[in-house]
Amino acid sequence: MLNNLSGKKIILASKSPRRQELLRNLGIDFDIRTKEVDESYPEQLKDQEVALFLADKKAAEFENGLKKNEIIITSDTIVCIEGVVLNKPADFDEALTMLTFLNGKKHVVHTGVCILSNEKKELFYSSTSVYFKKLSPEELKY
């Protein structure tokens, strides 16, 4: 969908500095437009299905207000380990619990992406295996 951008306005629906940097590094001009979206998902979804569902859910928030020449990009990244989806930690204690769970283990990071225009919608994902080095309790707290 991003092959022919002639006359199209790209909108990144993300506050993430890393996602913004990725688009800049591709040489793509874009605007940022964000909305608060409930990131709950059906319990039966597994792994990359969650990331795809949330990227699609975020895009749906923009569907009605999308102009003819606009393309919106939404995404969501989740961490999965031992069949469990780890959501964003609410606070330091929850983050420490998650890091302790990941400590010394392999986990998978799934990123779902939705590219939406008035004519078309593309959903895809990428998955990466990550090996978390064994850290001391002090390192985890840091």
KACORNOR-V890883 format. One record per backbone hydrogen bond with DSSP energy under -1.0 kcal/mol. NH is the residue of the N-H (numbers start at 0). CO is the residue of the C=O. Records with the same first field share a line. If there is no record, write none. Layout:
NH=CO, CO
This chain:
7=4
8=68
10=70
11=30
12=72
13=11
19=15
20=16
21=17
22=18
23=19
24=20
26=23
27=22
30=9
32=11
44=41
48=45
49=46
51=47
52=48
53=49
54=50
55=51
56=52
57=53
58=54
59=55
61=58
69=66
70=8
71=115
72=10
73=113
75=111
77=109
78=85
79=107
80=83
83=80
85=78
94=90
95=91
96=92
97=93
98=94
99=95
100=96
101=97
102=98
104=101
106=129
107=79
108=127
109=77
110=125
111=75
112=123
113=73
114=121
115=71
116=119
121=114
123=112
125=110
127=108
129=106
131=104
139=135
140=136
141=137
